[in-house]
Amino acid sequence: MIYEYSYLQDFIRKVFLAIGCPEQDALLASKVLISADLRGVDSHGTARLSGYVRLYDNGRLNPNPQIKIVHETPSTAVIDGDKGLGLVVAPHAMKVAMEKANNVGSGWISVQNSNHFGIAGFHAMMALENDMIGWAMTNAAPLVTPTFSKEKLLGTNPIAVAVPAEKNPAFVADFASTAVAYGKMEILQRKGSPAPIGWVQDKEGNPTDDSNAVKNGGALLPLGGDREHGSHKGYGLGAIVDIFSGVLSGANFGPWVPPFATAGFMAAGEQVGKGTGHFLGAMRIDGFRPAADFKADMDRWIDRFHAAPAVDGQKVLVPGDPERELEAERKANGINLLEPVVNDLKGLADRFGIEF
Amino acid sequence: MIYEYSYLQDFIRKVFLAIGCPEQDALLASKVLISADLRGVDSHGTARLSGYVRLYDNGRLNPNPQIKIVHETPSTAVIDGDKGLGLVVAPHAMKVAMEKANNVGSGWISVQNSNHFGIAGFHAMMALENDMIGWAMTNAAPLVTPTFSKEKLLGTNPIAVAVPAEKNPAFVADFASTAVAYGKMEILQRKGSPAPIGWVQDKEGNPTDDSNAVKNGGALLPLGGDREHGSHKGYGLGAIVDIFSGVLSGANFGPWVPPFATAGFMAAGEQVGKGTGHFLGAMRIDGFRPAADFKADMDRWIDRFHAAPAVDGQKVLVPGDPERELEAERKANGINLLEPVVNDLKGLADRFGIEF
């Protein structure tokens, strides 16, 4: 089923309004969520809407949070999200980061007491229009094993970094610290297809091609896959994200990060901090060198990488290219939702008396 | 041949003195270089000493640089290394980062006009004693292909992040953004052994087990190895390091980063900036939350990861564990140098009239 993005976005906004979000928050949250659909991170978009409503139903989501600064210096702060939508808390924290960058060159905010913040790239990209570099990370419930571990201790813990250029579109890296996103496993599960070796391990920690491995006690593997191919580096990266987002803010960390509201996986267990943690950063380019000079060099960087000779049938991309192309295509031609997602939305429409 | 680390360190110091480094700089540079030998990053330690001397011989190294701040805000700066030893320029920049962190919570320094800075972890770990988180990155001459590229456009571009704990030793992640360090390829070359698939590609961009592939027009692969296993993420990571170190500082970037002084690979080609670039950062823990609370939570993090059930015959490590264990072992039992390295050192001893 194909839908216009603006239609879906408006529906999302109305659902957030229906659970009690203020007008501005509902609009912002709908922008973040639809941005994931547009940029091809389908698992973090409209498909999650009913999950946020389940978080609300279970008392884990405060639709009208009092987001506040717990502690700060001129360039750092911890922000308490007051159990608000991560979709709203993270942009709020990013605005504080940018204010600090305006004042003293950079701003770095660690966030506690939040929940799933959607697509990391959205928050990092907020910095671009101010000629700043944006940085966004979040921890998440454990799906990933450290190298040599049988136990899942880290989330897919993504990193996004957005860097402005002048004539070229911005450089936007946005990736999980795993070999593959869990959404790709779900696609294989629906098809009944095996997974490439290096994506998952079984419950004994052995390599497997079972695309249901995570459900069967196994785990996603860190970027690198196995020790020989550098999985300790992907593990290190996921750990850095966890520490900056969770430990530095006073949120939960490691295996204690509460799950998102997927069916049958609802309750948070023992807690060592408050909610889920994020880390947002902004650096003013002209805190380093004139923005025009920097952006001219970024154009040179991007042009040079695009010009590299590619293997047959491929081209060399710059981070952000595929998502931007998809966004243009989906804005023009609509967003294709799977039947279970459409049914979820119809259920929400019935419940809240919203047309869909 | 086994040498006491203090003997090697003192020899290194004397060589740096002999090429005209001030007393303090020679001592600091010797500490950084020997730290690589101690922590198992053999390719970045004593083995590089003759390379730094070749840089000096070729006029690419200023032994007595006037390191200066080009531009700054309260939390950011660009520093010009004046062609000094990266081993000295990077710690200088880290000190400026820590001063800024003391003043305004964090400090972020992009460095131009430097050269190889040795082991990234050394610089990041400088922050630990001040209850700060340290961050160190550098770009390097191109050995790595972006995903789908036949051409080498990025260096091995390492990242180091050091985080203090209380009763446990610090968390220290320090890794290149490639599947494997080039030093591991050199070990295979000496043995005449093939490389695992996923480490390198040949000059046409095909997977290969040729451990001489990089010499034969091929390239190291980004962390992830191939597109299916997330090489675009390792490429993104290496690109972020390059942009923060090179583009933000006004150093060279991408394929223009000048080579280190290895034989037959001496001259820098076209330049788009000044020398090699680094990026150093420091964040004061109590810019976020009380350091004691944070460090207690880091202990909990570290203990929890150590306690995870491991696959047979292994244990779950925390980043920094292997290097710290090796450092203790090598401080006690000495450092084993390969014959070519010993011959290099003997050559330097003869040239400068230093006992070895």
Chai-1 contact restraints between the chains, C-beta under 6 A:
chainA,res_idxA,chainB,res_idxB,connection_type,confidence,min_distance_angstrom,max_distance_angstrom,comment,restraint_id
A,T73,B,V104,contact,1.0,0.0,6.0,A-B,restraint_1
A,T73,B,G105,contact,1.0,0.0,6.0,A-B,restraint_2
A,T73,B,G287,contact,1.0,0.0,6.0,A-B,restraint_3
A,P74,B,V104,contact,1.0,0.0,6.0,A-B,restraint_4
A,S75,B,S75,contact,1.0,0.0,6.0,A-B,restraint_5
A,S75,B,V104,contact,1.0,0.0,6.0,A-B,restraint_6
A,S75,B,G105,contact,1.0,0.0,6.0,A-B,restraint_7
A,S75,B,S106,contact,1.0,0.0,6.0,A-B,restraint_8
A,T76,B,G105,contact,1.0,0.0,6.0,A-B,restraint_9
A,T76,B,S106,contact,1.0,0.0,6.0,A-B,restraint_10
A,T76,B,G287,contact,1.0,0.0,6.0,A-B,restraint_11
A,T76,B,F288,contact,1.0,0.0,6.0,A-B,restraint_12
A,V78,B,F288,contact,1.0,0.0,6.0,A-B,restraint_13
A,V78,B,R289,contact,1.0,0.0,6.0,A-B,restraint_14
A,V104,B,T73,contact,1.0,0.0,6.0,A-B,restraint_15
A,V104,B,P74,contact,1.0,0.0,6.0,A-B,restraint_16
A,V104,B,S75,contact,1.0,0.0,6.0,A-B,restraint_17
A,V104,B,V104,contact,1.0,0.0,6.0,A-B,restraint_18
A,G105,B,T73,contact,1.0,0.0,6.0,A-B,restraint_19
A,G105,B,S75,contact,1.0,0.0,6.0,A-B,restraint_20
A,G105,B,T76,contact,1.0,0.0,6.0,A-B,restraint_21
A,S106,B,S75,contact,1.0,0.0,6.0,A-B,restraint_22
A,S106,B,T76,contact,1.0,0.0,6.0,A-B,restraint_23
A,S106,B,W108,contact,1.0,0.0,6.0,A-B,restraint_24
A,W108,B,S106,contact,1.0,0.0,6.0,A-B,restraint_25
A,S110,B,F288,contact,1.0,0.0,6.0,A-B,restraint_26
A,P146,B,V316,contact,1.0,0.0,6.0,A-B,restraint_27
A,F148,B,A310,contact,1.0,0.0,6.0,A-B,restraint_28
A,F148,B,V311,contact,1.0,0.0,6.0,A-B,restraint_29
A,F148,B,Q314,contact,1.0,0.0,6.0,A-B,restraint_30
A,F148,B,V316,contact,1.0,0.0,6.0,A-B,restraint_31
A,S149,B,A308,contact,1.0,0.0,6.0,A-B,restraint_32
A,S149,B,V316,contact,1.0,0.0,6.0,A-B,restraint_33
A,K150,B,P309,contact,1.0,0.0,6.0,A-B,restraint_34
A,E151,B,A308,contact,1.0,0.0,6.0,A-B,restraint_35
A,E151,B,P309,contact,1.0,0.0,6.0,A-B,restraint_36
A,L153,B,A308,contact,1.0,0.0,6.0,A-B,restraint_37
A,V161,B,I240,contact,1.0,0.0,6.0,A-B,restraint_38
A,V163,B,I243,contact,1.0,0.0,6.0,A-B,restraint_39
A,A173,B,G236,contact,1.0,0.0,6.0,A-B,restraint_40
A,A173,B,I240,contact,1.0,0.0,6.0,A-B,restraint_41
A,F175,B,K233,contact,1.0,0.0,6.0,A-B,restraint_42
A,F175,B,G236,contact,1.0,0.0,6.0,A-B,restraint_43
A,A179,B,H229,contact,1.0,0.0,6.0,A-B,restraint_44
A,A179,B,G230,contact,1.0,0.0,6.0,A-B,restraint_45
A,P196,B,E228,contact,1.0,0.0,6.0,A-B,restraint_46
A,G198,B,H229,contact,1.0,0.0,6.0,A-B,restraint_47
A,G205,B,V311,contact,1.0,0.0,6.0,A-B,restraint_48
A,L223,B,L223,contact,1.0,0.0,6.0,A-B,restraint_49
A,L223,B,G224,contact,1.0,0.0,6.0,A-B,restraint_50
A,L223,B,G230,contact,1.0,0.0,6.0,A-B,restraint_51
A,L223,B,K233,contact,1.0,0.0,6.0,A-B,restraint_52
A,G224,B,L223,contact,1.0,0.0,6.0,A-B,restraint_53
A,G225,B,H229,contact,1.0,0.0,6.0,A-B,restraint_54
A,E228,B,P196,contact,1.0,0.0,6.0,A-B,restraint_55
A,H229,B,A179,contact,1.0,0.0,6.0,A-B,restraint_56
A,H229,B,G198,contact,1.0,0.0,6.0,A-B,restraint_57
A,H229,B,G225,contact,1.0,0.0,6.0,A-B,restraint_58
A,G230,B,A179,contact,1.0,0.0,6.0,A-B,restraint_59
A,G230,B,L223,contact,1.0,0.0,6.0,A-B,restraint_60
A,K233,B,F175,contact,1.0,0.0,6.0,A-B,restraint_61
A,K233,B,L223,contact,1.0,0.0,6.0,A-B,restraint_62
A,G236,B,A173,contact,1.0,0.0,6.0,A-B,restraint_63
A,G236,B,F175,contact,1.0,0.0,6.0,A-B,restraint_64
A,G236,B,P319,contact,1.0,0.0,6.0,A-B,restraint_65
A,I240,B,V161,contact,1.0,0.0,6.0,A-B,restraint_66
A,I240,B,A173,contact,1.0,0.0,6.0,A-B,restraint_67
A,I243,B,V163,contact,1.0,0.0,6.0,A-B,restraint_68
A,V247,B,D297,contact,1.0,0.0,6.0,A-B,restraint_69
A,V247,B,M298,contact,1.0,0.0,6.0,A-B,restraint_70
A,L248,B,F288,contact,1.0,0.0,6.0,A-B,restraint_71
A,G250,B,R289,contact,1.0,0.0,6.0,A-B,restraint_72
A,F253,B,W301,contact,1.0,0.0,6.0,A-B,restraint_73
A,G254,B,W301,contact,1.0,0.0,6.0,A-B,restraint_74
A,G254,B,R304,contact,1.0,0.0,6.0,A-B,restraint_75
A,G287,B,T73,contact,1.0,0.0,6.0,A-B,restraint_76
A,G287,B,T76,contact,1.0,0.0,6.0,A-B,restraint_77
A,F288,B,T76,contact,1.0,0.0,6.0,A-B,restraint_78
A,F288,B,V78,contact,1.0,0.0,6.0,A-B,restraint_79
A,F288,B,S110,contact,1.0,0.0,6.0,A-B,restraint_80
A,F288,B,L248,contact,1.0,0.0,6.0,A-B,restraint_81
A,R289,B,V78,contact,1.0,0.0,6.0,A-B,restraint_82
A,R289,B,G250,contact,1.0,0.0,6.0,A-B,restraint_83
A,D297,B,V247,contact,1.0,0.0,6.0,A-B,restraint_84
A,M298,B,V247,contact,1.0,0.0,6.0,A-B,restraint_85
A,W301,B,F253,contact,1.0,0.0,6.0,A-B,restraint_86
A,W301,B,G254,contact,1.0,0.0,6.0,A-B,restraint_87
A,R304,B,G254,contact,1.0,0.0,6.0,A-B,restraint_88
A,A308,B,S149,contact,1.0,0.0,6.0,A-B,restraint_89
A,A308,B,E151,contact,1.0,0.0,6.0,A-B,restraint_90
A,A308,B,L153,contact,1.0,0.0,6.0,A-B,restraint_91
A,P309,B,K150,contact,1.0,0.0,6.0,A-B,restraint_92
A,P309,B,E151,contact,1.0,0.0,6.0,A-B,restraint_93
A,A310,B,F148,contact,1.0,0.0,6.0,A-B,restraint_94
A,V311,B,F148,contact,1.0,0.0,6.0,A-B,restraint_95
A,V311,B,G205,contact,1.0,0.0,6.0,A-B,restraint_96
A,Q314,B,F148,contact,1.0,0.0,6.0,A-B,restraint_97
A,V316,B,P146,contact,1.0,0.0,6.0,A-B,restraint_98
A,V316,B,F148,contact,1.0,0.0,6.0,A-B,restraint_99
A,V316,B,S149,contact,1.0,0.0,6.0,A-B,restraint_100
A,P319,B,G236,contact,1.0,0.0,6.0,A-B,restraint_101
